[in-house]
Amino acid sequence: MSALPVSRILYLHGFRSSPRSYKARVVQGRLEALGRAHELICPQLPASPKAAMELVLTLAERYADRIAIVGSSLGGFYATWLAERFGCRAVVINPAVDPLKDLEKHVGVTTSWHSDEPFEFKREYIDELAALKVERITQPGRYLLLAATGDEVLDYRDMVAHYAGAHQHVIEGSDHAIAEFAQYVDGVLDFCSKGESGSDQAR
């Protein structure tokens, strides 16, 4: 755990998403309401996983001992790699545990969810993802998992198994976006600031 108080929260959006995503805006809005807007780092991630992590490291390394990470979907996959690198707390929300098996079908050019800008996912990016895969998390108490049983994109059981021993909140029903995320944002921010070791599983 960080010896110093957390001073920055890094939010990582999911595949084809952006800082304008619903959960990113909820986090931003809550921090603004708390007078803590300056704590948020929420970059637009490139399609290339390698480029995305290079960008994030540039933004976050100076806060490495005072940062917590929140990642959604593919952002949760990235958050896990970064949390292992920094040794910091991470909240993973319906995280992609093994995106290598899911993203092959997305190779090609499409658009981002929140704009008409082209989004190209190249085949070589799958190898870049493989280089970031964390086979087993260390110090599970650093992690909080939010997983929805109604996730229509990813299987919550894979998430529960991968983050065994972590703090876990399994939401009955809901969906991949967790439409009611505003109900959970205070707990997410509290964990980022005051998370403790151990496991706290809730159904």
C-alpha positions in Angstrom: 0.0 0.0 0.0 1.0 3.6 -0.5 2.8 5.1 2.4 1.6 8.6 1.4 -2.0 9.7 1.1 -3.5 9.2 -2.4 -3.4 12.5 -4.3 -4.5 11.4 -7.8 -7.1 9.1 -9.1 -6.5 7.8 -12.6 -9.6 6.7 -14.5 -9.2 4.4 -17.5 -12.1 4.0 -19.9 -13.0 0.9 -21.9 -12.6 -0.2 -25.5 -13.7 2.4 -28.1 -14.8 4.6 -25.2 -13.6 8.0 -23.9 -13.4 10.4 -20.9 -17.0 11.3 -21.9 -18.2 7.8 -20.9 -21.0 7.6 -18.3 -18.9 6.2 -15.4 -16.0 8.6 -16.1 -18.5 11.5 -15.9 -20.0 10.2 -12.7 -16.5 10.0 -11.1 -15.6 13.5 -12.4 -18.9 15.0 -11.1 -18.6 13.4 -7.7 -15.0 14.6 -7.3 -16.1 18.1 -8.4 -18.9 18.1 -5.8 -16.4 17.1 -3.1 -14.0 19.9 -4.2 -11.5 17.3 -5.4 -11.7 17.8 -9.2 -7.9 18.4 -9.3 -7.3 14.8 -8.3 -8.7 13.2 -11.5 -6.5 12.1 -14.4 -8.7 10.8 -17.2 -6.9 10.7 -20.5 -8.2 9.7 -23.9 -6.5 6.3 -24.5 -5.1 5.5 -28.0 -6.3 2.3 -29.6 -2.8 0.8 -29.3 -2.4 -0.8 -25.9 1.3 -0.1 -26.0 0.8 3.6 -26.8 -2.0 3.8 -24.2 0.2 2.5 -21.4 3.1 4.8 -22.5 0.8 7.8 -22.3 -0.6 6.7 -18.9 2.9 6.2 -17.5 4.0 9.6 -18.7 1.0 11.1 -16.9 1.1 9.1 -13.7 4.6 8.1 -12.9 5.3 11.2 -10.8 2.3 10.2 -8.6 3.2 6.5 -8.6 3.4 6.3 -4.8 0.2 8.5 -4.3 -2.1 7.2 -7.0 -5.2 4.9 -7.2 -6.6 3.6 -10.4 -10.2 3.0 -11.5 -10.6 1.0 -14.7 -13.7 -0.1 -16.6 -13.9 -3.1 -19.0 -10.6 -3.0 -21.0 -9.6 -0.1 -18.7 -9.8 -2.6 -15.9 -7.3 -4.9 -17.7 -5.0 -1.9 -18.0 -5.6 -0.9 -14.4 -4.5 -4.3 -13.2 -1.2 -4.1 -15.1 -0.6 -0.6 -13.7 -1.5 -1.6 -10.2 1.0 -4.4 -10.3 3.6 -2.0 -11.6 2.9 0.8 -9.1 1.8 -1.4 -6.1 -1.2 0.9 -5.7 -4.9 0.4 -5.1 -7.2 -0.3 -8.1 -11.0 -0.5 -8.6 -11.9 -2.7 -11.6 -15.4 -2.4 -12.9 -16.7 -5.3 -15.1 -13.0 -5.7 -16.1 -11.8 -7.6 -19.2 -9.9 -10.5 -17.7 -8.7 -11.9 -21.0 -9.4 -9.5 -23.8 -7.2 -11.5 -26.2 -10.0 -13.9 -26.9 -12.7 -11.2 -27.3 -11.0 -8.5 -29.4 -9.9 -10.6 -32.5 -13.4 -9.9 -34.0 -12.9 -6.2 -33.6 -9.8 -5.9 -35.8 -10.5 -3.2 -38.4 -11.8 0.3 -38.6 -15.0 1.4 -36.8 -15.9 4.5 -34.8 -15.6 5.6 -31.2 -18.7 5.3 -29.0 -18.9 9.0 -28.2 -17.9 10.5 -31.5 -17.8 9.9 -35.3 -14.0 9.7 -35.2 -12.5 6.6 -36.9 -11.2 4.0 -34.4 -8.8 1.4 -35.9 -7.9 -1.7 -33.9 -4.9 -3.3 -35.7 -4.1 -7.0 -35.4 -0.7 -6.2 -33.9 -2.5 -4.7 -31.0 -3.5 -8.2 -29.8 0.2 -8.9 -29.2 0.5 -5.7 -27.3 -2.3 -6.7 -25.1 -0.6 -10.1 -24.5 2.4 -8.3 -23.1 0.2 -6.6 -20.5 -1.7 -9.6 -19.3 -1.4 -10.3 -15.5 -1.8 -14.0 -14.9 -2.3 -13.7 -11.2 -2.7 -10.6 -9.1 -0.4 -10.0 -6.1 -1.7 -8.5 -2.8 -5.4 -9.0 -3.7 -6.4 -6.6 -0.9 -5.3 -3.7 -3.1 -8.2 -4.4 -5.5 -11.9 -3.7 -5.4 -13.9 -5.6 -8.0 -17.4 -4.4 -9.1 -18.9 -7.1 -11.3 -22.5 -7.3 -12.6 -24.1 -10.7 -13.1 -26.1 -9.2 -15.9 -23.1 -8.1 -17.9 -24.0 -8.8 -21.5 -20.4 -8.4 -22.8 -18.2 -10.2 -20.3 -18.7 -13.1 -17.9 -18.7 -11.9 -14.3 -17.6 -15.4 -13.1 -14.3 -14.9 -14.9 -13.8 -11.7 -13.0 -14.6 -13.2 -9.6 -12.2 -16.0 -10.2 -9.4 -13.7 -11.5 -9.7 -11.3 -8.5 -10.0 -14.1 -5.9 -9.2 -12.7 -2.4 -9.9 -9.1 -3.5 -12.6 -6.9 -2.1 -15.6 -7.9 -4.3 -19.0 -6.5 -4.8 -21.1 -8.6 -7.2 -24.1 -6.8 -8.4 -27.2 -8.9 -9.1 -28.4 -8.1 -12.6 -27.4 -4.7 -14.0 -25.4 -4.6 -17.2 -21.9 -4.0 -18.7 -22.2 -0.3 -18.3 -23.6 -0.6 -14.7 -26.3 2.0 -15.4 -26.7 2.6 -11.6 -23.0 3.3 -11.1 -23.8 6.6 -9.3 -25.0 4.4 -6.4 -21.5 3.0 -6.1 -19.2 5.9 -6.8 -18.8 7.0 -3.2 -17.6 3.5 -2.3 -15.2 3.5 -5.2 -13.7 6.8 -4.2 -13.5 5.7 -0.5 -11.7 2.6 -1.5 -9.2 4.6 -3.5 -8.5 6.8 -0.5 -8.8 4.4 2.4 -8.8 0.8 1.1 -7.6 -1.8 3.5 -6.2 -5.3 2.9 -8.4 -8.4 3.0 -11.5 -9.7 1.2 -15.0 -8.4 1.5 -17.3 -10.2 -0.8 -20.9 -9.2 -1.2 -23.6 -10.6 -3.4 
